[in-house]
Amino acid sequence: EELKVESVRIWEMSSLVAHKYISSDRCALAGDAAHVFPPAGGFGMNTGLQDVHNMAWRLSLLLKSTNSKSNNSSNNENKHISKSLQMYEKERRPVAQRNAALSVRNYNRTLRLAKACYLNAQHPSVVIALLSSPPLSFLPL
């Protein structure tokens, strides 16, 4: 099977948090669909797992309450679902915003540390070029 590359882009350090986590009370965002962080600190995966855990207990509670009530209270149930989903967004979005800021701060600190060691973004390509040219290319690295 052949692999087809659709696009290639240069990576830019940034963070992004969705403006809304809930769309018309039927669709909820979690994890990378709701937020994207720089790879500095492990915040992305941990925040995503916490999002899903938060949504899971809410849905479980709603399913249990729906099963225990009669079918005649569907309008009241919709209000509970709506309120619970709104609380999910209200709780999780600020966490994602805070973690995005922490991740960006960690990334910038890493860059400052590299600069303090007189390293810059060009050094890896310089090292690779040196190791690829004779006589260093003959070393068993």
Salt bridges, closest charged atoms under 4 A:
ASP51 OD2 - HIS35 NE2 2.60
ASP51 OD1 - ARG92 NE 2.69
GLU91 OE1 - ARG58 NH2 2.82
